[in-house]
Amino acid sequence: MAAPLCSVTALKHQEGAGTEGRPYRTGEAFVHSTRIGDRGPIMKSSLLYDKARTSTDLSRSTTPRRYSPRRGLSIPAISVLDSSGLIIEEEQRRVFRYIAQQGHGADIIFGGGTTGEWNRISNNERQRLIQIQTNEIDRINRDNSTLGLQPVESWVGVTAFTPAETLSNLECALEARADAAVIAPLSIRSLGDVVSFFQRDVCDLFDHRGRTIPIFLYDNADIAADPRSSHIHTRDVKRLSRLPFVYGIKVSASPRVLGNYTKGAGHFKDKGEFGIYVGNAMLIFHLFKLEDGLFGRVREYWNRYLLHNELPIGVVAGPANVLPREWQRAWRACYAGDEDLMAIYKTAFDGFGSACRFAQKGKQVDKMIACLKLALKLEGVINSDLVAEGTEALNAAQRDEFAKSYRLIRQELSRATDGVWSSVP
């Protein structure tokens, strides 16, 4: 079995661009530079996390500040794979740049999630993806800083099938200077007690490394190792929110479950310190809708009751891999209550979701990941639209059907919205 890319003492890089303008050599230790334009050292504190900073930030101050969960659009990036299930680095970098859209796309890029097929690639490739992602987003942020744009946050999925591999991936994220790590505890086999894993194993790792990064929980019933435990218990979220490095949760569930987590975390976090991110992306059109009439007002207040008067601070949208500017504008429209724009985007995104479902053997099969990759290939962003073994692939007829539907959706959005919010390769 191949040796892990990240170890306790150093992060081992594959071939790729380095911060000094030369390629990393396989097996070379990654040494963090403190010169302007690089990230600089993280403050050694278990309570404070010094966020990744642009060159402008570094020139001003080195004073640490408490991390605050980023608001906005989180895009869970697809993984570009070859026929052996290995990441194609150059094309993966192009995906990150495409979904960033020069400051008009993702606020957060989340790699190594379900959309990125984390559970279908090797752990070696998961760690390699962490390195590629953090390095490329550093480059993107350096470009953004020259234009006066906000930096994109780099969140990396570190979940693996075993606790040991998950901790190894978390250490890799620390070394790679990711802005945050995302862990789906219910997807880790034989984990035992979820709270103990974070209180002891994760805390021990941070204590030995002398620094920490924010952690976000990931709750998705579709990837739970035990179908009988489809969601993290509210009491566990309540206890985990006491940890200084746990800053939020991404939830693919109903408003009631979202509200339970908000209420649980509210006992130990100040307002805004624990972020709730909607995993069922289309739910934002429902949660942020301003209702009219008596029954509409009743529905609106009921939603607020379920959410304990705390709206989500962000949305995690897989389809935004293909339509990053459009999803960014939709998120802003929802947050502002712009009902006309909300209706336009909801119709288009509903159509995109329908285009990714196909009748197969008498039932509807969702092939979202395969469709996202095909759409990116049609846009000229990637050349390989291969999916990992175990992911539903498209047959020839389905590829043609989706391509036609996708072109129509693009045309309709271009006609109905401002051109500045049309994604460009």
N, C-alpha and C positions, 0 to 999 in steps of 0.2 A: 504494500500500500504506500502511496506517495506520502512523503513527509508533509506536515502542515506548513502553510506559507507563513504563519505568524507563530512566534514563540514567546516565552517569557522574557527573553533578553533583547530581542530585536525583531523588527518586521522585515521579512524577506520579500523583496520585490521581484516580479517577473520583468521581462523586457518592457520598457515603457518610458515616457518622458519624465525626467527628474526635475527637481526645483533648480538645479544648477545648469540647466540647458543641455544636459547630456543624458543618455539613456541609463536607467538602472541596470546593473548586471544581476543576473539570477544569483541569489545567495548573498547579495550585498546588504548590509544593514542600512536601514533608513535612519539618517540623523537629521533631526529637526533644526532648520536654520532659524536664526533670530533676525536676519536682515529684513529690511522693508520689502513687502511683497509676499513674504512667507507668513505662516500662521504664528510663529513664535511659541514660547513655552506655555503650557497650561499651568495655572497656579496650583500648587500642591495643597488642596483643601478638600475635605470630605463634604463641606457644606456649600462652598461657592464654586461655581463653574465659570471660567472665563471663556466666553463665547468665541468662536472662530471670528477673526477680525480681518477686514480688508486692509490694504496698505494705508489707506487714509486713517483708519482707526488706530493702527499701530503707531503712526507718527504723532498722534495726539497724546495717548496715555497708555500705560500698562496696568492701570488700576483694575482689579477684578470687579465684576458686577454680577449680581444674581441673575441667573437665567430666567427668562420669561417665555412661556410657550408661544411659538410663532403662530400668528393668525393667518388664515387664508387657504389657498389651494395647495394640497399635497398630492403629487402625482406619483403613484407607485409604478416605477419604470419597468418596462418589459426587459427581458434578458435576450440579447442577440446571440444565437447559438449556431455552431456548426454541426455537421452530421455526427460528431462524436460527443455532443453535449457540452462542448467547451465554449467559453465566452469569446466572441470575436471582438477584440479590444477596440480596433479603429471604428467599427460600426457602433459599438456600445457607446463610445464617446460621442458619436454623432447623435445618438438618441438623446443623451443628456443635454446636448446643446439645443436640439430641436425643442424639447419640452421646456427648456428655460426661456426660449423665444426672446432673448435680449431684454429681459426684464418684464416682458408682457405675458409670461406663462406661469410656471410653477413658482410658488413661494417656498415650497419644500419639495425636494426630490427624494423619494423613498425607494431605495434599491433593495433587492433581495426579499421582496414580499411575495404574496401569493401570485400577483400578476407577473412577477419576475420569476415564477416557477422555482422558488427556493427549495421546495420539497421534491424536486425532480432533477436537481443537479448535485454534483458531489460537493462535499464540504470544502475541498480544495478550491473549487470554482467559486463558492460563496465568498471565501476570503479574498480570492483574486478580484472578484467584483467589488468588494469593499475598497480595495486599493485603487482600482480604476476610477470608481465613482468619486472618491474623495479628492483624488488628484485632478480629475477633470473639472469638478465643481470649484476647486481652487482657481483654476484657469478662468472659468466663467466669471467668478467673482472679481478677479483682477480686471477683466474687461469691463464688467459692470461698474466698478469703482471709478474708472476713467470717465464714464458717462454720467456719474452721479446717481446711479441706480442702487436700490437695495440689494444686498447679497442674497443669494439663494441658500437655504439651509440644506445640509446633506445629512439625511437620516438613513442609517443602514440597518437592514434586517440582520439579526445575529442568531435567530432561532435555528436550531439543528435538532436532529432526532434524539440526541443524548444530552444530558446536562453538561458532560465534559466538553463536548464539541461546542455547545452554546457558550460556555465560559471562554473557550479558546477564541471563538468568533468575537466575543465582547472585548477580549484583550486586543484582538486585531483592530477593532474599531477604535480603541483607545490609542493605539500606536499610529493609526492612519489619521488621527485627529478629526474624526467624524463629529458633526455637531450634535448628534443624538443617536442612540441605539434603540431599536424596536425589538421587543421580545414577545412572542406568543406562547405564554407558559403552558397552555393546555395542549400545545402541539408537541411538547417535549415528552417523549416516552419515558415511563418509569421515573418521572420527576419526584413523585411523592408529594409532600406538602408544598404548595406553591409559595406560601409566605416564607417558610423556612429557607427555601432556595434563595430568595432575595435577601433575607435578613442575614443569612450566614455566608452562603457561597459567593453571592455577588458582592456583599460588603467586604468579605475577606479579600477578594480579588482587588477591589478598589483600595483597601487598606495597604496591601502589599505593593501596589503600583504607586501609591501616594497621590493619586488624583482620580477624578471621576468625570463622567459625562452624563447628561440627562438620559433617562430611560423612559420610553413610552411603552405602555402595555398594548397588546394587540389581541382583540377578542373577536374571533371568527369561528363560528360553529362548523363551517365547511372543512376546516383543517384541524379540528380537535382530534387528538389521538384516541380519546375515548368518547364515543358518541353519547354516552350517558352524562358526560360533563361538557355540555356544549357551550356554556358561558362561564366566565369567571364569577365566582360568588361575590355578591355585593360586600359581604363582610370582609372578604379578602382584599378587595379594592380599597375598602376603608382602612385596613391595616397597612397595606402597601403604600397608601398615600402619605403615611407618616414618615416614610423614608425620604431623606432630603434630596435624593437624586431621581425620584419618580415624579414625573411632571404631567402625566396625562395618559389617555387611553384612546385608541382607535377602535370604534365599535361598529360591527356590522349586525345591527339588531334593531328592535322596535324603539319608539320614543320612550316607552315605559322603562326599558332596560337602560337607555341613556340616562334617564332621570334618576334611576336608582344609583348609578355610578356617581352622578353629580352630587346627590345627597350624601352618599357615603364619604366621598373625598372632602366634602365641605366641612367635616368635623375637624380636619387637621390641616387644610390648606386655606390660605386667604383667597378672596375672590380673584379669579384670573390666574392663580398659581397652578391649577390643575386643569389642563385642557381636555375637552371632549371633542373628538373628531369623528364625523359621520362617515361610516364605511359604506353604507347603502347610499351612494351619491345622489340618486334622484330624490331622496327624502328631503333634501334642502328646499325643494320647491313646495313641499308641504309644510315644513316647520316654519319657514319664513313668510308664508303667505298671510297677507292681511285680509281677514274675512269681513264681509259686509252682511248686514241683516242680523236679525236676532239669532237664528240658528248658526250663522257663520261666526258670530261673536262667541257663542257658546263653545263651538269647536276650537276657536283660537284660545280661549281661556282654559279649555280642557288640555290642550297641548302644553300650555304653560304650566299647568298643574303637574302633568306627567314629567316635565323637565325641571320642576322645582324652580321655575323662573330663570333658568340658566340656559341660554341658547348655545349651541355648539360654536366653537371658535374656528372651526375649519372643516373642510370636506376632503375625503380621500377618494379621488375619481380615477379609476382605471382607464375609462374611455378618453380621458384627457391626454393620454399618450399621443393620440392622433389629433385631437382638437384642443391644444393647451391654451391658446389665446381665447378661444370660445368659452372654455370652462372657467377661465379667470374672469371673463366679463359676466358670465352667468352667476358666479359666486358673488361678485360685487352687486349685481342687480338684485339678487336674493337678499343680501344684507341690507340694501337700501330700500327694499320693498318696491322696486320698479316692476309693477305687475305686467306691463306691456312687454318688456324685454324678457321677463321670466317666462311668459307664455311662448315667446318665440323659441327660446332655448329649450324649454321643456319639450316642445313638439319635436324639435330636431334631435334631441338626445333620446327621446322615446323611440324615434325612428331608427336611430343608430343601434339601440339595444335590440329592437325587433330584427334588424338586418343581421344580427349576430346569432340569431336562433334559427334552427333548421329542423324540419320534420325528418326524423330518421327512425326507422323501425317502429313506426306507430307512435312515436312520442317526440316532444320538442327537446332538442339538445342545444345547450348554450356553448358556443365556440368563440367566446369573446377574445381569449388570448390569441388564437389563430387569426382572427379578424383584425385585431390591432396590429399584428405583425404584417399582415398582407397590406393593410392601409398604409403603413409606414414604408413598405416597399413601393407601393403605387406613388407615394409622395417623393420617392427617390432618396429617402433618408437611410435606408438599409438595403442590402442586396439579399441577405439570407432571411427568409421568413419561416425557417424551420422551427417547430415546437419541440419541446423536450419529450422524451419517451414517457407515455402516460397521459399527456395532454391531448385533448381532442383536436385532430387535424381536419382541414377542409379537403373535400374531394374537388375534382375539376369543375363540376357543375356548381358547387357551392361557392367556389372562388369567383366564378363569373357572376353569379347572382349577387354576391356581396359587393363586388366591384361596381356593378350598375347602381345598386342602392346607395353606396357610399358617394358616388359622383353626384347623384341627385341631392343628397343631404347637403353636400358641400355647396352646390349651386344655390340651393334655397337659402342657406345661411348667408352666402355672399350677397344675395339679393336683398335680404331682410335686415342686415346689420351693417354697421360701419366697417369699412375695409381695414381699418387699423386693428380690428379684432379678428381678422382672418389669419390663421396660422400660416407661416411661410417656412419652407425648408431652408 
